[in-house]
């Protein structure tokens, strides 16, 4: 009995020792997980606020940073994809929609919306390819146009009109083999009331119709035309023309030109350019200061983006919303002040230059009858 009690006590001691060694390792991890969850929730709230304000770029950053803190919440990834979609970043939005759909814990209702948005983005890409095909066809580059329309049809297979246009462009390019294949596929899958069905049927029949060999024209002999006999040449009378001799007129000496009257040009008095010079100098100085402040603001913005580390998909650093908001407002104020100073200085410098280099007035004095005429150029 004593041996069994001793064995039980040793086992109990070993279990307590293992628990005491494992407890310090488990507590920090659980605390770290709770902190990460709280940080992700705070970031998601900031992202939602930025989204409501229309600041889609910042909403994307905060949503991706929240998802990085807590990958078990794929809704953050959906929010980032939605903000990218509304901002026009279709490629990134499509990638994040697909990543959201692969998550096991994806919300079913949002998954249905994500699939609809993916179809919408695919339609936009197909329309862009179709527009490329229209431009190539307008230039007469039918092979490139056919390739663009085929790409559009592969992106959106339900839009069979792209397949018809590809077959028609291939026929124009001289590739009737591919044209026959794609036109046949269009006629097979298109509905009976499709608007292009009749044209596709006629074009395919024309391609399949065997071409007859051209007949060689038979050369016809030209009838000989009898030439009339040549008539004897008639004697032409000889006509002699006599030109009357004109009497020689004596050469009169040329009259001497009257001496030219000199034109006196008096320059206008030079205006005082001190105000123009001062305005030009002050405007140039203010412009330089404004450009310096603007460059400072742009440098701060570049440094701010670099410290955020946002590459279009993830955010590699952590900033609180208050810190990011304060630094963002400071940078924007520097940029606005620099732009205003540079613009005002440029206007002042332009006014000074215009006043300084205004063309001088000239006055001309000319004789006119019994008096003088004064003419000025302004």
Secondary structure, DSSP 8 states (H G I E B T S, - for coil): -HHHHHHHHHHHHHHHHHHHHHHHHHHHHHHHHHHHHHHHHHHHHHHHHHHHHT-HHHHHHHHHHHHHH-TT-HHHHHHHHHHHHHTT-HHHHHHHHHHHHH-TT--HHHHHHHHHHHHHHHHHHHHHHHHHHHHHHHTT-HHHHHHHHHHHHHHSTT-THHHHHHHHHHHHTT-HHHHHHHHHHHHHHS-TT-TTHHHHHHHHHHHHS------------------------------------------------------EEEE------HHHHHHHHHHHHHHHHHHHHHHHHHHHHHHHHHHHT--SS---S---HHHHHHHHHHHHHHHHHHHHHHHHHHHHHHHHHHHHT----EEEEEEETTEEEEEEE-
